[in-house]
């Protein structure tokens, strides 16, 4: 059976490894261009997106894909919506892999927001704001001229910081609670902005914020299409194998 795994998360990598040696599966992988993980070399790998919905449907038909495991990042809603629309016209099973969301404890100071623009309304004048949302959401904060902005990104970039009142921090994980706490104390951070991605990898910054009593603007996940959802690699593998 031909399976398409839409990558972009740790779960996608685990699913690909779990299916790589299954002789009953013909595995196709679609991964982002900046994904540096080691993927199974014996499988067909497509780097980059599909462009339009029509091209995606045509590719699906030509490749004779029987099922889709959508294991993209929880905030990668654009392709997820396109997959859902394509399924209305194609006889293909799909499952969405979504790790559990983070939940706040009584010791956390979280404010739930819908997007970057919504988050920016919460920061008092003079605050130092740590943006753990990457480059994509920077434009939503550039109007905050009386706040200091720090945006952490994985790699050095040729472009200048788009806001006059901040800069990039170049660092790649994994991070620890101790290293995150040291960073926030050294930079005098008051607020943290992050997306509710869930998982263990990005949790240390939230644990450090809890220890320091920092405020967090937590961006809610976008709405998802009505498709079956599993939370773990094992559950996704079980879903595939029930269809073999």
Protein Blocks (a to p, Z undefined) as FASTA:
>chain_A
ZZdddehifklmmmmmmmmmmmkbccdddddfklcbdcdfkbccdeddehiaklmmmmmm
mnopabdcdfbdfklmmlmmmmmmmmmmpccdddddddddddddfkbccdddfblmlmmm
mpcghiacddfebjmlmmmmmmmmmbccddddfbdcfbdcfbfbbcdddddddddfklmm
mmmmmnopabdcdddebpjklmmmmmmmmmnopacddddddddddddddfbfklmmmmmm
mmZZ
